[in-house]
Amino acid sequence: MILNNIRMKATIQKIPQRHGWSWRYKMFKEVVKAENWHAHQEFELVLHRNFQGKSRVAHFEGQIEHNELLLMGPEIAHSFESINSDEKNPCEAHVIWFSKEWISNLMYSCAELRTLMPIIRDANKGVRFSTQTAEKVYQHLNSFDDLTPIGQLAVLIQILDELSVDQSHTTLLSYAQSEEKEKPNNNNDFSKIAQVCKYIDEHYSSDITLKKLADYMYVSENTVHRWFIQHFNESYISYLTKLRLNHASNLLITTLQPISLIAESVGYTNRSNFNRSFKKYKGISPSLYRKQFK
């Protein structure tokens, strides 16, 4: 089904990358999923379960049911909206993001992965996979949380293999969204967001306040706050906290530095605050996290 009305401009979402990782996976559970018309620079593979609702991908509009698996290329505006509301059986969205540069380099370096080329090309039109492939992908994702980063990467390769052998996949769009007029926003928007991310990446260990970031970007604090809500789906404090803790996680695994020193190096002046934030984010204490990956 083709949309007859002209949709409003999509917001651009920046997908925060975890330090030491080249791709990102996240699972969302929501009783009701509200529509959020957006786009980003990464490929997105999304699996919906316990879901009934509507999908909008560029000029396509359709229905979502249980075990819907879609792959969308960079800068394709999309949104998903649920119509069910069951607190005992909430909607699940399993999302994997990876960059065009990453998958291109992977296929260039590994001849075995070049069977992915047709799927990656078709992603510019949006790809829907069979429910059988969706179920296989879900089974692969079941063990994700218990694996090391290399183990999770191996599972991702298995998932990509499942996509490449699906002979029943279909494309959603009648043409690729490659024309400049179809892009959800211009290069200046991406440039501003990239500038914000670069500044935070370089100064996360210092006391970065919202005011300092606003002064650096020559905008108001409200503007910066709005950027984070629109493009990151979280507050500035939440984004900064996750970035710091991801850097701390990497140091816990790859170095023998004392935990107090690691806490200080990522911007925490109080060890207790660091331990509390880390446990809330990772589910275990820093010392147990280090022991787990030793």
C-alpha positions in Angstrom: 0.0 0.0 0.0 1.4 3.4 -1.0 0.9 6.4 1.3 -1.3 9.1 -0.3 -0.5 11.8 2.1 2.8 13.7 2.4 4.3 12.7 5.8 6.1 15.2 8.0 9.8 15.4 8.0 11.5 12.5 9.8 13.7 13.1 12.8 17.3 11.8 12.5 18.3 9.3 15.2 21.9 8.8 16.0 22.6 5.2 17.1 25.1 5.3 20.0 27.9 2.8 19.5 29.3 0.9 22.4 33.0 1.4 22.8 34.9 -1.6 21.3 31.9 -2.7 19.2 31.3 -2.2 15.5 27.5 -2.8 15.6 24.7 -2.5 18.0 21.8 -4.8 19.3 19.0 -3.8 21.6 15.7 -5.3 22.7 12.7 -3.2 23.5 9.6 -4.3 25.4 6.6 -2.0 25.4 2.9 -2.5 26.2 2.0 0.0 23.5 4.5 1.2 20.9 3.8 4.7 19.7 4.6 5.9 16.2 8.0 7.5 15.8 8.8 8.7 12.2 12.6 8.7 12.0 15.7 7.7 10.0 19.4 7.1 10.7 22.6 6.4 8.8 22.8 2.8 9.7 21.2 -0.4 8.3 18.4 -1.6 10.6 17.3 -5.2 11.1 14.2 -5.3 13.2 12.2 -8.3 14.5 8.8 -7.7 15.9 7.1 -10.3 18.2 3.8 -10.3 20.1 3.0 -7.4 17.8 0.0 -6.2 15.9 0.1 -2.8 14.3 1.2 -0.7 11.4 4.5 -0.3 9.6 5.5 2.7 7.5 8.7 2.5 5.5 9.2 5.6 3.2 6.2 5.5 0.8 5.1 2.0 1.9 2.4 1.3 4.5 1.4 -2.1 5.8 0.4 -4.3 8.7 2.7 -5.9 11.2 2.0 -9.2 12.8 3.9 -11.7 15.1 7.4 -12.6 13.7 7.8 -9.7 11.3 11.4 -9.3 10.2 12.5 -6.3 8.2 15.8 -4.9 6.9 16.1 -1.2 5.9 19.0 0.6 4.4 20.5 3.9 5.6 18.4 7.1 5.6 15.1 5.3 4.9 12.4 7.0 7.1 10.3 4.5 8.9 8.0 4.0 11.9 6.2 1.2 13.7 3.0 1.5 15.7 1.2 -1.1 17.8 -2.5 -1.5 18.2 -2.4 -4.2 20.9 -2.2 -3.4 24.6 -1.4 -6.4 26.7 0.6 -5.9 29.9 1.1 -9.7 30.3 2.4 -10.1 26.7 4.0 -6.8 25.7 5.3 -6.0 22.2 9.0 -7.0 21.6 11.3 -5.4 19.1 14.7 -6.9 18.6 16.9 -4.4 16.7 20.3 -4.7 15.1 22.1 -1.7 13.6 25.3 -1.8 11.5 26.9 0.8 9.2 27.3 0.6 5.5 31.1 0.9 5.8 31.2 -2.0 8.3 29.2 -4.4 6.1 31.0 -3.3 3.0 34.4 -4.0 4.5 33.2 -7.3 5.8 32.0 -8.5 2.4 35.2 -7.2 0.8 37.4 -9.0 3.3 35.4 -12.3 3.5 34.5 -13.9 0.2 32.0 -16.1 2.1 29.9 -13.1 3.0 29.5 -11.8 -0.6 26.3 -13.9 -0.8 24.8 -11.0 1.2 25.3 -8.5 -1.6 21.8 -8.9 -3.1 20.1 -8.5 0.3 22.2 -5.5 1.2 21.4 -3.9 -2.2 17.6 -4.7 -1.8 17.7 -3.1 1.7 17.5 0.3 -0.1 13.9 -0.7 -0.9 13.2 -2.3 2.5 13.2 -6.1 2.7 10.6 -8.3 4.5 11.7 -11.9 5.3 9.7 -15.0 5.8 8.3 -15.9 9.2 10.4 -19.0 9.1 13.6 -16.9 8.8 12.2 -14.6 11.5 11.8 -17.5 13.9 15.4 -18.7 13.2 16.7 -15.2 13.9 14.8 -15.1 17.2 16.3 -18.5 18.3 19.8 -17.1 17.5 19.1 -14.0 19.6 17.9 -16.0 22.6 21.5 -16.7 23.8 22.9 -13.2 23.1 23.2 -11.9 26.6 25.2 -14.8 27.8 27.9 -14.5 25.2 31.2 -12.6 24.9 31.5 -9.8 22.3 33.2 -12.3 19.9 30.5 -14.8 20.6 27.8 -12.2 19.8 29.6 -11.3 16.6 29.6 -15.0 15.6 25.8 -15.1 16.2 25.4 -12.0 14.1 27.2 -13.7 11.2 24.8 -16.6 11.6 21.9 -14.3 11.4 23.2 -12.6 8.3 23.6 -16.1 6.8 19.9 -16.8 7.5 19.0 -13.6 5.6 21.1 -14.5 2.6 19.5 -17.9 2.1 15.9 -16.7 2.5 14.4 -17.3 -1.0 11.0 -15.9 0.1 12.0 -12.4 0.9 10.2 -9.5 -0.7 10.9 -5.8 -1.1 8.6 -3.1 0.3 9.2 -0.1 -1.9 8.7 0.3 -5.7 11.9 2.2 -6.0 15.0 2.9 -3.9 15.1 6.0 -1.7 18.2 7.4 -3.3 17.1 10.8 -4.7 18.1 13.8 -2.6 14.5 15.0 -2.3 13.6 11.7 -0.5 16.2 12.0 2.2 14.6 12.8 5.6 17.1 15.6 6.4 20.1 17.3 4.9 23.8 16.8 5.5 23.9 19.8 7.8 21.6 18.0 10.3 23.9 15.0 10.3 26.9 17.3 10.7 25.5 18.9 13.8 24.7 15.6 15.5 28.1 14.2 14.6 29.8 17.4 16.1 27.9 16.8 19.3 29.0 13.2 19.5 32.6 14.0 18.7 32.7 16.6 21.5 31.3 14.2 24.0 33.6 11.4 22.9 36.6 13.6 23.5 35.5 15.1 26.8 33.4 12.4 28.5 35.9 12.0 31.3 35.6 15.7 32.4 32.6 17.5 33.9 30.5 18.1 30.8 27.4 20.0 31.7 24.5 20.7 29.4 25.5 24.4 29.5 29.0 23.7 28.4 27.7 21.6 25.5 25.2 24.4 24.6 28.0 27.0 24.7 30.2 24.9 22.5 27.4 24.5 19.9 26.3 28.2 20.2 22.7 27.1 21.0 20.5 27.2 24.1 20.4 24.4 26.6 16.8 23.6 25.6 17.9 23.1 22.0 20.6 20.6 23.1 18.0 18.8 25.3 15.6 18.6 22.4 18.4 17.2 20.1 19.0 14.3 22.5 15.3 13.5 22.9 14.7 13.6 19.1 17.8 12.0 17.8 19.0 9.8 20.7 15.6 8.8 22.3 17.1 9.6 25.7 18.2 12.5 27.8 21.7 14.0 27.7 22.5 12.7 31.1 21.4 9.2 30.1 23.5 9.3 27.0 26.6 10.5 28.8 26.2 7.9 31.6 26.0 5.0 29.1 29.0 6.3 27.2 31.1 6.5 30.4 30.0 3.1 31.6 30.7 1.5 28.3 34.3 2.9 28.4 34.6 1.6 32.0 33.4 -1.9 30.9 36.1 -2.0 28.2 38.8 -1.0 30.7 37.6 -3.6 33.3 37.9 -6.4 30.6 41.1 -5.2 28.9 43.2 -3.8 31.8 44.2 -4.6 35.3 43.7 -1.0 36.5 42.1 -0.6 40.0 38.4 0.0 39.8 38.7 3.3 41.6 41.1 4.5 38.9 38.8 3.3 36.1 35.9 5.2 37.7 38.0 8.4 37.9 39.2 8.0 34.3 35.6 7.9 32.9 34.4 10.9 34.9 33.3 9.6 38.3 34.8 11.3 41.3 32.9 9.1 43.8 33.5 5.3 43.8 30.1 4.6 45.3 28.3 6.5 42.7 30.2 4.6 40.0 29.4 1.2 41.5 25.7 2.2 41.8 25.5 3.4 38.2 27.4 0.5 36.8 25.2 -2.1 38.6 22.0 -0.3 37.4 23.2 -0.3 33.8 24.9 -3.7 33.6 23.0 -5.6 36.3 26.2 -6.6 38.2 28.9 -4.8 40.1 32.1 -3.7 38.4 34.2 -6.4 40.3 31.8 -9.2 39.3 31.8 -7.9 35.7 35.6 -8.1 35.5 35.6 -11.5 37.1 33.0 -12.8 34.6 35.1 -11.8 31.6 38.5 -12.8 33.0 
